[in-house]
Amino acid sequence: MIKTGDYVVRKSYNGDILFEVIEIKNKQAILKGVDVRLLADSPINDLIIKEKERNEEEKINFISNIDRSSFFYIPGKILHIDSDTDYMQRCENYYKENKCNYIAKCIKEENVYKEIKELIQEYNPDIVVITGHDAYYKNKNEYKNSNYFIKAVKEVRKIEKERDKLIVVAGACQSNYEELIKAGSTFASSPKRENIHALDPAVIAAYLSLSDKENEINIKELISKTKYKEKGVGGIKTKGTMYTGYPRGKKS
């Protein structure tokens, strides 16, 4: 018997995505992707219980290749807003492993646009990540949460219009990429309405945080580090956000 908390796949989709059952209503299960930022629903009789499996993403650590003999470095500050506590924890672990300077806030998609201006004014970030869950309903040509992401990005751009001065990474699985870019995102999902991995927004943000402020980002190289590459994430050429200083102090 399928119950809340079970890990399942859908028979009708050939078991392509591992989900967690987060709610059951009238023989319909509400599903959350374990590794992808997707919400879905399914008849209970279409589900098969599976063991929980997570593929460990390749660890990247940009700081490790920096010459620390003479210089010191100040990574760009990341404000990461996520609707999902599980995904947020995974992204936090990723930031910690890569020695990023970050602030994490869990806020539901529909509330981010109401709170984001105050958060930016309080924390003064260099990079803002706005993510959570989304889905594209092709038969209706509608999106689950894209409009909330778009509204939040527009609020950011009321504070700082220049995309290089305040970098925005926005969207989740199957989000409305074109409208997010128009609204002012520097990077967004999803050009081909594909799923994105739970860590993809953090991968983008960490790379930008740990790249030198004077250097233009190799956008193809950056996007190639995400799970589904250019199908899942795209963006606009920009520069890194890390300051380099000289000389190092005794405790640097």
C-alpha positions in Angstrom: 0.0 0.0 0.0 1.4 3.4 -1.1 1.7 5.9 1.8 3.2 9.3 2.5 6.9 9.2 2.7 7.3 6.3 0.3 9.8 6.5 -2.6 8.2 5.6 -5.9 8.5 5.7 -9.7 5.6 6.0 -12.3 4.9 2.9 -14.5 3.5 5.1 -17.2 6.8 7.0 -17.5 9.0 3.9 -17.4 10.2 4.7 -13.9 12.3 7.7 -15.2 12.3 9.8 -12.1 12.4 8.8 -8.4 9.8 10.7 -6.3 8.8 10.9 -2.7 5.1 10.7 -1.9 4.3 13.9 0.1 0.5 13.7 0.1 -2.4 11.4 -0.9 -5.8 12.6 -1.9 -8.7 10.6 -3.4 -6.4 7.8 -4.7 -4.1 10.4 -6.2 -0.5 10.9 -4.9 1.3 14.2 -4.8 4.9 13.6 -5.7 8.2 15.5 -5.2 11.3 14.7 -7.2 14.1 13.3 -5.0 16.9 14.7 -7.3 14.9 16.9 -9.6 13.0 20.1 -8.7 9.6 18.7 -10.0 6.2 18.4 -8.4 3.7 16.0 -10.0 0.6 14.0 -9.3 -0.2 10.4 -10.2 -2.9 7.8 -9.6 -1.7 5.5 -6.9 -2.1 2.4 -9.1 0.5 3.9 -11.5 3.2 3.9 -8.8 5.9 1.3 -7.8 7.7 1.5 -4.5 11.5 1.9 -4.9 14.5 2.2 -2.6 15.8 5.7 -2.0 18.8 6.3 -4.2 20.7 9.5 -4.7 23.4 9.9 -7.2 26.3 11.9 -5.7 27.1 14.8 -8.0 30.8 15.4 -8.8 32.3 17.7 -6.2 33.8 20.9 -7.5 36.0 23.2 -5.5 37.2 26.3 -7.3 39.1 27.6 -4.3 41.5 24.7 -4.3 43.2 25.8 -7.5 43.8 29.4 -6.4 47.4 30.5 -5.6 47.2 31.4 -1.9 50.9 32.2 -1.5 50.5 36.0 -1.8 46.9 36.9 -2.4 43.6 36.7 -0.4 40.1 36.2 -1.8 36.6 37.4 -0.9 34.0 35.2 -2.6 30.8 36.8 -3.8 27.9 36.6 -1.3 25.0 34.3 -2.2 21.4 34.7 -1.0 19.8 31.4 -1.8 15.9 31.3 -1.5 14.4 27.9 -1.8 10.9 26.6 -1.1 12.0 23.1 -0.2 13.9 22.4 3.1 15.4 19.1 1.7 16.8 20.7 -1.4 18.0 23.7 0.7 20.0 21.5 3.0 21.7 19.7 0.1 22.6 23.1 -1.5 23.9 24.3 1.9 26.1 21.3 2.2 27.4 22.0 -1.3 28.2 25.6 -0.5 30.0 24.6 2.7 32.1 22.0 0.8 33.1 24.8 -1.6 33.7 27.4 1.1 31.1 29.8 -0.3 29.8 32.9 1.5 26.0 32.3 1.5 22.7 33.0 3.3 19.9 30.4 3.0 16.2 31.2 3.4 13.3 28.8 2.9 10.3 30.6 1.6 7.3 29.3 -0.4 7.3 30.2 -4.1 4.2 32.3 -3.8 5.7 34.5 -1.0 9.2 35.2 -2.3 8.2 38.3 -4.3 6.7 39.8 -1.1 9.9 39.3 1.0 12.8 39.5 -1.4 13.4 43.3 -1.4 13.8 43.3 2.3 16.2 40.4 2.2 18.4 42.0 -0.4 18.5 45.2 1.6 19.4 43.3 4.7 22.1 41.0 3.3 23.4 43.0 0.2 24.2 39.9 -1.8 26.1 39.6 -5.1 24.1 36.6 -6.3 20.4 35.8 -5.6 19.1 32.3 -6.2 15.3 32.0 -6.4 14.2 28.3 -6.7 12.0 25.5 -5.5 9.6 23.5 -7.5 7.9 24.0 -10.9 6.2 22.1 -13.7 5.0 22.7 -17.2 1.6 21.5 -18.2 1.8 21.1 -21.9 -1.8 20.4 -22.6 -2.8 23.7 -20.8 0.4 25.7 -21.7 0.6 26.6 -18.1 3.3 26.6 -15.4 2.9 25.6 -11.7 5.2 28.3 -10.2 7.0 30.2 -13.0 4.8 33.3 -12.5 5.9 33.5 -8.9 9.6 33.3 -9.9 9.0 35.9 -12.5 7.4 38.3 -10.0 10.3 37.8 -7.6 12.9 38.5 -10.3 11.0 41.7 -11.2 11.1 42.8 -7.6 14.9 42.3 -7.6 15.3 44.4 -10.7 13.5 47.3 -9.0 16.5 47.4 -6.6 19.3 46.8 -9.1 18.6 46.9 -12.9 22.1 45.8 -14.0 22.4 42.0 -14.3 26.2 42.2 -13.8 25.9 44.1 -10.5 23.4 41.7 -9.0 23.3 38.3 -10.6 19.9 36.4 -10.4 19.6 32.6 -10.9 15.9 31.7 -11.1 13.6 28.8 -11.8 13.2 25.1 -11.2 12.1 22.1 -13.3 10.4 23.0 -16.6 10.2 26.7 -15.8 9.4 29.5 -18.3 12.9 30.3 -19.3 12.2 33.1 -21.8 10.0 35.0 -19.5 12.5 34.7 -16.6 15.2 36.1 -18.8 13.0 38.9 -19.9 12.1 39.7 -16.3 15.8 40.2 -15.5 17.3 36.8 -14.6 21.0 36.4 -15.5 20.6 32.6 -15.5 17.3 30.7 -15.6 15.7 27.3 -16.3 14.5 25.7 -18.5 15.3 26.4 -22.2 13.9 23.0 -23.3 11.4 22.7 -20.4 13.5 19.9 -19.0 14.0 19.0 -15.4 16.9 20.4 -13.4 18.8 18.7 -10.6 18.3 19.9 -7.0 21.9 21.2 -6.9 22.0 22.9 -10.3 21.1 26.4 -9.0 23.8 26.0 -6.3 26.3 24.9 -8.9 25.7 28.0 -11.0 25.9 30.3 -7.9 29.0 28.7 -6.5 30.9 29.0 -9.7 30.0 32.7 -10.0 30.8 33.3 -6.3 34.3 31.7 -6.7 35.2 33.3 -10.0 37.3 36.5 -10.2 35.4 39.7 -10.6 37.6 40.8 -13.4 37.1 37.7 -15.5 34.2 37.0 -17.9 32.6 33.7 -17.2 32.8 31.0 -19.9 29.1 30.5 -20.1 29.2 27.2 -22.0 31.7 25.7 -19.5 29.5 26.8 -16.6 26.3 25.4 -18.0 28.1 22.1 -18.9 28.6 21.6 -15.2 24.8 21.3 -14.6 23.0 18.0 -14.8 21.0 18.5 -18.0 23.3 21.2 -19.5 21.8 23.7 -22.0 18.5 21.8 -22.1 17.9 22.6 -18.4 19.7 25.9 -17.8 20.7 29.0 -19.8 21.8 32.5 -19.2 23.6 35.7 -20.2 27.3 36.4 -20.3 28.6 37.9 -17.1 31.6 38.1 -14.8 32.5 36.5 -11.5 31.9 38.1 -8.2 35.1 37.2 -6.2 37.5 40.0 -5.1 41.2 39.3 -5.0 43.4 41.2 -2.6 47.1 41.5 -1.8 49.0 40.7 0.4 47.6 38.0 2.7 47.5 38.7 6.4 49.0 36.2 8.9 45.7 34.6 9.5 44.4 34.6 5.9 
